[in-house]
Amino acid sequence: MRLVFFIILMLLFKLNTYAQYTNIDNNISIKFEGKHTPAKELLKIAANKSIIWIERVYIEKEEELFGLTKYVNKQKAAINDVFEKYVRTITPPLTTILEAGSYKKNGVKYYYKISETLFSDKVKRTNVMYYVMPYNYSEVLYEFKITNQTFNKIAVMNYLEKLVNSAKIK
């Protein structure tokens, strides 16, 4: 009887660790699915100080890095205006935009951008980013980003859609 109870307890613990909400800050929580681990040590060395969370996530058995960035403006604006003016065509150095836009799926409008960053002659990273704003009108814009070497566009976009849909934003 004890063994059965222990096995049930372990299964419940395992299920909970794979599908619990992670409180990023007081304003946003995300529900990671599958295998994932925080990478807080990478926040210390991140070049972009607007990054508020880094997580190692596994997509189709490949480890990828997920980052959540929080951009704050002085005044509120609509997500469509912010995306078109400040996101869609803006890139850091050595980065090329492969695709950017928005689409509707199951009644949800997603804003996204896919870019490629060249780190050296042989090292390229693909960045898939989704943008979310509380109530689609706010002074805060969140960027959900996965950076990877083994680019599987559909799998990464599906994963990010799930994260965006799971987000609880205050």
Biotite code that builds the C-alpha atoms (Angstrom):
import biotite.structure as struc

atoms = struc.array([
    struc.Atom([0.000, 0.000, 0.000], chain_id="A", res_id=1, res_name="MET", atom_name="CA", element="C"),
    struc.Atom([2.815, 2.393, 0.847], chain_id="A", res_id=2, res_name="ARG", atom_name="CA", element="C"),
    struc.Atom([4.492, 1.679, -2.480], chain_id="A", res_id=3, res_name="LEU", atom_name="CA", element="C"),
    struc.Atom([1.294, 2.475, -4.418], chain_id="A", res_id=4, res_name="VAL", atom_name="CA", element="C"),
    struc.Atom([0.864, 5.738, -2.469], chain_id="A", res_id=5, res_name="PHE", atom_name="CA", element="C"),
    struc.Atom([4.505, 6.671, -3.117], chain_id="A", res_id=6, res_name="PHE", atom_name="CA", element="C"),
    struc.Atom([4.174, 5.987, -6.867], chain_id="A", res_id=7, res_name="ILE", atom_name="CA", element="C"),
    struc.Atom([0.976, 8.069, -7.095], chain_id="A", res_id=8, res_name="ILE", atom_name="CA", element="C"),
    struc.Atom([2.635, 10.894, -5.160], chain_id="A", res_id=9, res_name="LEU", atom_name="CA", element="C"),
    struc.Atom([5.662, 10.823, -7.475], chain_id="A", res_id=10, res_name="MET", atom_name="CA", element="C"),
    struc.Atom([3.468, 10.872, -10.576], chain_id="A", res_id=11, res_name="LEU", atom_name="CA", element="C"),
    struc.Atom([1.493, 13.838, -9.268], chain_id="A", res_id=12, res_name="LEU", atom_name="CA", element="C"),
    struc.Atom([4.708, 15.687, -8.426], chain_id="A", res_id=13, res_name="PHE", atom_name="CA", element="C"),
    struc.Atom([6.131, 14.961, -11.874], chain_id="A", res_id=14, res_name="LYS", atom_name="CA", element="C"),
    struc.Atom([2.959, 16.144, -13.622], chain_id="A", res_id=15, res_name="LEU", atom_name="CA", element="C"),
    struc.Atom([2.863, 19.347, -11.596], chain_id="A", res_id=16, res_name="ASN", atom_name="CA", element="C"),
    struc.Atom([6.473, 20.248, -12.275], chain_id="A", res_id=17, res_name="THR", atom_name="CA", element="C"),
    struc.Atom([5.822, 20.062, -16.001], chain_id="A", res_id=18, res_name="TYR", atom_name="CA", element="C"),
    struc.Atom([2.695, 22.201, -16.158], chain_id="A", res_id=19, res_name="ALA", atom_name="CA", element="C"),
    struc.Atom([2.782, 24.809, -13.404], chain_id="A", res_id=20, res_name="GLN", atom_name="CA", element="C"),
    struc.Atom([2.675, 28.530, -13.867], chain_id="A", res_id=21, res_name="TYR", atom_name="CA", element="C"),
    struc.Atom([5.952, 30.347, -13.384], chain_id="A", res_id=22, res_name="THR", atom_name="CA", element="C"),
    struc.Atom([5.590, 33.797, -11.868], chain_id="A", res_id=23, res_name="ASN", atom_name="CA", element="C"),
    struc.Atom([8.030, 35.939, -13.827], chain_id="A", res_id=24, res_name="ILE", atom_name="CA", element="C"),
    struc.Atom([7.333, 39.178, -12.016], chain_id="A", res_id=25, res_name="ASP", atom_name="CA", element="C"),
    struc.Atom([4.279, 40.670, -10.362], chain_id="A", res_id=26, res_name="ASN", atom_name="CA", element="C"),
    struc.Atom([2.734, 41.367, -13.759], chain_id="A", res_id=27, res_name="ASN", atom_name="CA", element="C"),
    struc.Atom([3.077, 38.143, -15.751], chain_id="A", res_id=28, res_name="ILE", atom_name="CA", element="C"),
    struc.Atom([3.006, 34.389, -15.213], chain_id="A", res_id=29, res_name="SER", atom_name="CA", element="C"),
    struc.Atom([3.600, 31.739, -17.880], chain_id="A", res_id=30, res_name="ILE", atom_name="CA", element="C"),
    struc.Atom([2.752, 28.062, -18.031], chain_id="A", res_id=31, res_name="LYS", atom_name="CA", element="C"),
    struc.Atom([5.705, 26.146, -19.429], chain_id="A", res_id=32, res_name="PHE", atom_name="CA", element="C"),
    struc.Atom([4.912, 22.678, -20.725], chain_id="A", res_id=33, res_name="GLU", atom_name="CA", element="C"),
    struc.Atom([7.217, 19.725, -21.135], chain_id="A", res_id=34, res_name="GLY", atom_name="CA", element="C"),
    struc.Atom([10.745, 19.669, -19.837], chain_id="A", res_id=35, res_name="LYS", atom_name="CA", element="C"),
    struc.Atom([12.143, 23.071, -18.883], chain_id="A", res_id=36, res_name="HIS", atom_name="CA", element="C"),
    struc.Atom([14.550, 24.627, -16.402], chain_id="A", res_id=37, res_name="THR", atom_name="CA", element="C"),
    struc.Atom([15.198, 28.239, -15.413], chain_id="A", res_id=38, res_name="PRO", atom_name="CA", element="C"),
    struc.Atom([18.482, 29.727, -16.643], chain_id="A", res_id=39, res_name="ALA", atom_name="CA", element="C"),
    struc.Atom([18.727, 32.616, -14.200], chain_id="A", res_id=40, res_name="LYS", atom_name="CA", element="C"),
    struc.Atom([22.520, 32.565, -14.415], chain_id="A", res_id=41, res_name="GLU", atom_name="CA", element="C"),
    struc.Atom([22.239, 33.783, -18.024], chain_id="A", res_id=42, res_name="LEU", atom_name="CA", element="C"),
    struc.Atom([20.314, 36.893, -16.950], chain_id="A", res_id=43, res_name="LEU", atom_name="CA", element="C"),
    struc.Atom([23.505, 38.219, -15.353], chain_id="A", res_id=44, res_name="LYS", atom_name="CA", element="C"),
    struc.Atom([25.378, 38.147, -18.656], chain_id="A", res_id=45, res_name="ILE", atom_name="CA", element="C"),
    struc.Atom([22.524, 39.139, -20.981], chain_id="A", res_id=46, res_name="ALA", atom_name="CA", element="C"),
    struc.Atom([23.365, 42.153, -23.128], chain_id="A", res_id=47, res_name="ALA", atom_name="CA", element="C"),
    struc.Atom([19.758, 43.373, -23.148], chain_id="A", res_id=48, res_name="ASN", atom_name="CA", element="C"),
    struc.Atom([18.871, 44.541, -19.631], chain_id="A", res_id=49, res_name="LYS", atom_name="CA", element="C"),
    struc.Atom([15.150, 44.486, -20.514], chain_id="A", res_id=50, res_name="SER", atom_name="CA", element="C"),
    struc.Atom([15.200, 40.675, -20.448], chain_id="A", res_id=51, res_name="ILE", atom_name="CA", element="C"),
    struc.Atom([13.335, 39.598, -17.317], chain_id="A", res_id=52, res_name="ILE", atom_name="CA", element="C"),
    struc.Atom([13.441, 35.789, -17.687], chain_id="A", res_id=53, res_name="TRP", atom_name="CA", element="C"),
    struc.Atom([15.468, 33.081, -19.424], chain_id="A", res_id=54, res_name="ILE", atom_name="CA", element="C"),
    struc.Atom([14.424, 29.434, -19.488], chain_id="A", res_id=55, res_name="GLU", atom_name="CA", element="C"),
    struc.Atom([15.846, 26.327, -21.123], chain_id="A", res_id=56, res_name="ARG", atom_name="CA", element="C"),
    struc.Atom([12.971, 24.650, -22.941], chain_id="A", res_id=57, res_name="VAL", atom_name="CA", element="C"),
    struc.Atom([12.876, 21.453, -24.950], chain_id="A", res_id=58, res_name="TYR", atom_name="CA", element="C"),
    struc.Atom([11.151, 21.424, -28.321], chain_id="A", res_id=59, res_name="ILE", atom_name="CA", element="C"),
    struc.Atom([11.156, 18.091, -30.100], chain_id="A", res_id=60, res_name="GLU", atom_name="CA", element="C"),
    struc.Atom([13.986, 16.887, -27.815], chain_id="A", res_id=61, res_name="LYS", atom_name="CA", element="C"),
    struc.Atom([16.210, 19.874, -28.640], chain_id="A", res_id=62, res_name="GLU", atom_name="CA", element="C"),
    struc.Atom([17.232, 22.316, -25.926], chain_id="A", res_id=63, res_name="GLU", atom_name="CA", element="C"),
    struc.Atom([16.375, 25.878, -26.866], chain_id="A", res_id=64, res_name="GLU", atom_name="CA", element="C"),
    struc.Atom([16.606, 29.166, -24.986], chain_id="A", res_id=65, res_name="LEU", atom_name="CA", element="C"),
    struc.Atom([13.434, 31.085, -24.219], chain_id="A", res_id=66, res_name="PHE", atom_name="CA", element="C"),
    struc.Atom([13.667, 34.711, -23.157], chain_id="A", res_id=67, res_name="GLY", atom_name="CA", element="C"),
    struc.Atom([10.988, 37.085, -21.969], chain_id="A", res_id=68, res_name="LEU", atom_name="CA", element="C"),
    struc.Atom([11.693, 40.762, -22.469], chain_id="A", res_id=69, res_name="THR", atom_name="CA", element="C"),
    struc.Atom([9.643, 43.600, -21.023], chain_id="A", res_id=70, res_name="LYS", atom_name="CA", element="C"),
    struc.Atom([9.670, 46.965, -22.797], chain_id="A", res_id=71, res_name="TYR", atom_name="CA", element="C"),
    struc.Atom([8.040, 49.925, -21.063], chain_id="A", res_id=72, res_name="VAL", atom_name="CA", element="C"),
    struc.Atom([7.033, 53.180, -22.758], chain_id="A", res_id=73, res_name="ASN", atom_name="CA", element="C"),
    struc.Atom([5.955, 56.443, -21.127], chain_id="A", res_id=74, res_name="LYS", atom_name="CA", element="C"),
    struc.Atom([2.512, 56.396, -22.695], chain_id="A", res_id=75, res_name="GLN", atom_name="CA", element="C"),
    struc.Atom([-0.035, 53.779, -23.680], chain_id="A", res_id=76, res_name="LYS", atom_name="CA", element="C"),
    struc.Atom([-0.426, 52.722, -27.295], chain_id="A", res_id=77, res_name="ALA", atom_name="CA", element="C"),
    struc.Atom([-2.137, 50.004, -29.316], chain_id="A", res_id=78, res_name="ALA", atom_name="CA", element="C"),
    struc.Atom([-0.116, 46.862, -30.003], chain_id="A", res_id=79, res_name="ILE", atom_name="CA", element="C"),
    struc.Atom([-0.642, 47.161, -33.760], chain_id="A", res_id=80, res_name="ASN", atom_name="CA", element="C"),
    struc.Atom([0.839, 50.686, -33.786], chain_id="A", res_id=81, res_name="ASP", atom_name="CA", element="C"),
    struc.Atom([3.800, 49.712, -31.598], chain_id="A", res_id=82, res_name="VAL", atom_name="CA", element="C"),
    struc.Atom([4.494, 46.600, -33.667], chain_id="A", res_id=83, res_name="PHE", atom_name="CA", element="C"),
    struc.Atom([4.423, 48.483, -36.980], chain_id="A", res_id=84, res_name="GLU", atom_name="CA", element="C"),
    struc.Atom([6.471, 51.457, -35.761], chain_id="A", res_id=85, res_name="LYS", atom_name="CA", element="C"),
    struc.Atom([9.032, 49.909, -33.380], chain_id="A", res_id=86, res_name="TYR", atom_name="CA", element="C"),
    struc.Atom([9.198, 46.154, -33.958], chain_id="A", res_id=87, res_name="VAL", atom_name="CA", element="C"),
    struc.Atom([8.447, 44.963, -37.480], chain_id="A", res_id=88, res_name="ARG", atom_name="CA", element="C"),
    struc.Atom([11.448, 46.514, -39.268], chain_id="A", res_id=89, res_name="THR", atom_name="CA", element="C"),
    struc.Atom([13.865, 47.184, -36.381], chain_id="A", res_id=90, res_name="ILE", atom_name="CA", element="C"),
    struc.Atom([16.847, 44.845, -35.950], chain_id="A", res_id=91, res_name="THR", atom_name="CA", element="C"),
    struc.Atom([20.064, 44.794, -33.951], chain_id="A", res_id=92, res_name="PRO", atom_name="CA", element="C"),
    struc.Atom([23.407, 44.767, -35.795], chain_id="A", res_id=93, res_name="PRO", atom_name="CA", element="C"),
    struc.Atom([24.258, 41.604, -37.789], chain_id="A", res_id=94, res_name="LEU", atom_name="CA", element="C"),
    struc.Atom([20.593, 40.579, -37.798], chain_id="A", res_id=95, res_name="THR", atom_name="CA", element="C"),
    struc.Atom([18.364, 40.027, -40.814], chain_id="A", res_id=96, res_name="THR", atom_name="CA", element="C"),
    struc.Atom([14.568, 39.883, -40.683], chain_id="A", res_id=97, res_name="ILE", atom_name="CA", element="C"),
    struc.Atom([13.313, 36.753, -42.403], chain_id="A", res_id=98, res_name="LEU", atom_name="CA", element="C"),
    struc.Atom([9.618, 37.299, -41.753], chain_id="A", res_id=99, res_name="GLU", atom_name="CA", element="C"),
    struc.Atom([7.397, 39.633, -39.705], chain_id="A", res_id=100, res_name="ALA", atom_name="CA", element="C"),
    struc.Atom([3.696, 40.211, -39.413], chain_id="A", res_id=101, res_name="GLY", atom_name="CA", element="C"),
    struc.Atom([0.530, 39.109, -37.719], chain_id="A", res_id=102, res_name="SER", atom_name="CA", element="C"),
    struc.Atom([-2.021, 36.361, -38.192], chain_id="A", res_id=103, res_name="TYR", atom_name="CA", element="C"),
    struc.Atom([-5.230, 35.130, -36.605], chain_id="A", res_id=104, res_name="LYS", atom_name="CA", element="C"),
    struc.Atom([-5.656, 31.599, -35.341], chain_id="A", res_id=105, res_name="LYS", atom_name="CA", element="C"),
    struc.Atom([-8.623, 30.325, -33.349], chain_id="A", res_id=106, res_name="ASN", atom_name="CA", element="C"),
    struc.Atom([-9.791, 33.892, -32.760], chain_id="A", res_id=107, res_name="GLY", atom_name="CA", element="C"),
    struc.Atom([-6.426, 35.088, -31.370], chain_id="A", res_id=108, res_name="VAL", atom_name="CA", element="C"),
    struc.Atom([-4.282, 37.625, -33.191], chain_id="A", res_id=109, res_name="LYS", atom_name="CA", element="C"),
    struc.Atom([-0.550, 36.938, -32.962], chain_id="A", res_id=110, res_name="TYR", atom_name="CA", element="C"),
    struc.Atom([2.228, 39.421, -33.727], chain_id="A", res_id=111, res_name="TYR", atom_name="CA", element="C"),
    struc.Atom([5.541, 37.794, -34.605], chain_id="A", res_id=112, res_name="TYR", atom_name="CA", element="C"),
    struc.Atom([8.949, 38.307, -36.147], chain_id="A", res_id=113, res_name="LYS", atom_name="CA", element="C"),
    struc.Atom([11.558, 35.803, -37.286], chain_id="A", res_id=114, res_name="ILE", atom_name="CA", element="C"),
    struc.Atom([15.142, 36.938, -37.690], chain_id="A", res_id=115, res_name="SER", atom_name="CA", element="C"),
    struc.Atom([18.587, 35.485, -38.127], chain_id="A", res_id=116, res_name="GLU", atom_name="CA", element="C"),
    struc.Atom([21.670, 36.712, -36.284], chain_id="A", res_id=117, res_name="THR", atom_name="CA", element="C"),
    struc.Atom([25.176, 36.061, -37.561], chain_id="A", res_id=118, res_name="LEU", atom_name="CA", element="C"),
    struc.Atom([27.689, 35.579, -34.741], chain_id="A", res_id=119, res_name="PHE", atom_name="CA", element="C"),
    struc.Atom([30.605, 34.451, -36.922], chain_id="A", res_id=120, res_name="SER", atom_name="CA", element="C"),
    struc.Atom([31.174, 32.978, -40.368], chain_id="A", res_id=121, res_name="ASP", atom_name="CA", element="C"),
    struc.Atom([29.858, 29.616, -39.207], chain_id="A", res_id=122, res_name="LYS", atom_name="CA", element="C"),
    struc.Atom([27.482, 30.425, -36.363], chain_id="A", res_id=123, res_name="VAL", atom_name="CA", element="C"),
    struc.Atom([23.958, 31.649, -37.077], chain_id="A", res_id=124, res_name="LYS", atom_name="CA", element="C"),
    struc.Atom([21.030, 31.745, -34.677], chain_id="A", res_id=125, res_name="ARG", atom_name="CA", element="C"),
    struc.Atom([17.390, 31.975, -35.631], chain_id="A", res_id=126, res_name="THR", atom_name="CA", element="C"),
    struc.Atom([15.164, 34.096, -33.407], chain_id="A", res_id=127, res_name="ASN", atom_name="CA", element="C"),
    struc.Atom([11.410, 33.613, -33.286], chain_id="A", res_id=128, res_name="VAL", atom_name="CA", element="C"),
    struc.Atom([9.623, 36.342, -31.365], chain_id="A", res_id=129, res_name="MET", atom_name="CA", element="C"),
    struc.Atom([5.996, 36.893, -30.391], chain_id="A", res_id=130, res_name="TYR", atom_name="CA", element="C"),
    struc.Atom([4.704, 40.174, -28.987], chain_id="A", res_id=131, res_name="TYR", atom_name="CA", element="C"),
    struc.Atom([2.008, 40.595, -26.357], chain_id="A", res_id=132, res_name="VAL", atom_name="CA", element="C"),
    struc.Atom([0.535, 43.648, -24.703], chain_id="A", res_id=133, res_name="MET", atom_name="CA", element="C"),
    struc.Atom([-1.970, 43.706, -21.826], chain_id="A", res_id=134, res_name="PRO", atom_name="CA", element="C"),
    struc.Atom([-5.423, 44.279, -23.342], chain_id="A", res_id=135, res_name="TYR", atom_name="CA", element="C"),
    struc.Atom([-3.635, 45.078, -26.663], chain_id="A", res_id=136, res_name="ASN", atom_name="CA", element="C"),
    struc.Atom([-3.340, 48.652, -25.388], chain_id="A", res_id=137, res_name="TYR", atom_name="CA", element="C"),
    struc.Atom([-0.739, 49.464, -22.771], chain_id="A", res_id=138, res_name="SER", atom_name="CA", element="C"),
    struc.Atom([2.597, 51.073, -22.019], chain_id="A", res_id=139, res_name="GLU", atom_name="CA", element="C"),
    struc.Atom([4.113, 47.567, -21.651], chain_id="A", res_id=140, res_name="VAL", atom_name="CA", element="C"),
    struc.Atom([5.109, 45.251, -24.498], chain_id="A", res_id=141, res_name="LEU", atom_name="CA", element="C"),
    struc.Atom([6.325, 41.702, -23.816], chain_id="A", res_id=142, res_name="TYR", atom_name="CA", element="C"),
    struc.Atom([8.548, 39.858, -26.260], chain_id="A", res_id=143, res_name="GLU", atom_name="CA", element="C"),
    struc.Atom([8.460, 36.045, -26.083], chain_id="A", res_id=144, res_name="PHE", atom_name="CA", element="C"),
    struc.Atom([11.594, 34.810, -27.849], chain_id="A", res_id=145, res_name="LYS", atom_name="CA", element="C"),
    struc.Atom([13.186, 31.488, -28.662], chain_id="A", res_id=146, res_name="ILE", atom_name="CA", element="C"),
    struc.Atom([16.712, 31.502, -30.053], chain_id="A", res_id=147, res_name="THR", atom_name="CA", element="C"),
    struc.Atom([18.017, 28.336, -31.623], chain_id="A", res_id=148, res_name="ASN", atom_name="CA", element="C"),
    struc.Atom([20.485, 26.785, -34.027], chain_id="A", res_id=149, res_name="GLN", atom_name="CA", element="C"),
    struc.Atom([18.319, 23.938, -35.285], chain_id="A", res_id=150, res_name="THR", atom_name="CA", element="C"),
    struc.Atom([15.478, 25.934, -36.740], chain_id="A", res_id=151, res_name="PHE", atom_name="CA", element="C"),
    struc.Atom([12.150, 24.144, -36.862], chain_id="A", res_id=152, res_name="ASN", atom_name="CA", element="C"),
    struc.Atom([9.794, 27.021, -37.616], chain_id="A", res_id=153, res_name="LYS", atom_name="CA", element="C"),
    struc.Atom([6.480, 25.226, -37.094], chain_id="A", res_id=154, res_name="ILE", atom_name="CA", element="C"),
    struc.Atom([7.489, 23.546, -33.821], chain_id="A", res_id=155, res_name="ALA", atom_name="CA", element="C"),
    struc.Atom([8.930, 26.773, -32.367], chain_id="A", res_id=156, res_name="VAL", atom_name="CA", element="C"),
    struc.Atom([5.941, 28.868, -33.431], chain_id="A", res_id=157, res_name="MET", atom_name="CA", element="C"),
    struc.Atom([3.524, 26.299, -31.962], chain_id="A", res_id=158, res_name="ASN", atom_name="CA", element="C"),
    struc.Atom([5.474, 26.306, -28.693], chain_id="A", res_id=159, res_name="TYR", atom_name="CA", element="C"),
    struc.Atom([5.452, 30.107, -28.504], chain_id="A", res_id=160, res_name="LEU", atom_name="CA", element="C"),
    struc.Atom([1.726, 30.239, -29.307], chain_id="A", res_id=161, res_name="GLU", atom_name="CA", element="C"),
    struc.Atom([1.091, 27.968, -26.313], chain_id="A", res_id=162, res_name="LYS", atom_name="CA", element="C"),
    struc.Atom([3.204, 30.178, -24.071], chain_id="A", res_id=163, res_name="LEU", atom_name="CA", element="C"),
    struc.Atom([1.455, 33.334, -25.264], chain_id="A", res_id=164, res_name="VAL", atom_name="CA", element="C"),
    struc.Atom([-1.950, 31.713, -24.749], chain_id="A", res_id=165, res_name="ASN", atom_name="CA", element="C"),
    struc.Atom([-0.985, 30.577, -21.250], chain_id="A", res_id=166, res_name="SER", atom_name="CA", element="C"),
    struc.Atom([0.265, 34.008, -20.138], chain_id="A", res_id=167, res_name="ALA", atom_name="CA", element="C"),
    struc.Atom([-1.567, 35.602, -17.248], chain_id="A", res_id=168, res_name="LYS", atom_name="CA", element="C"),
    struc.Atom([-0.934, 39.320, -17.469], chain_id="A", res_id=169, res_name="ILE", atom_name="CA", element="C"),
    struc.Atom([-2.064, 41.781, -14.824], chain_id="A", res_id=170, res_name="LYS", atom_name="CA", element="C"),
])
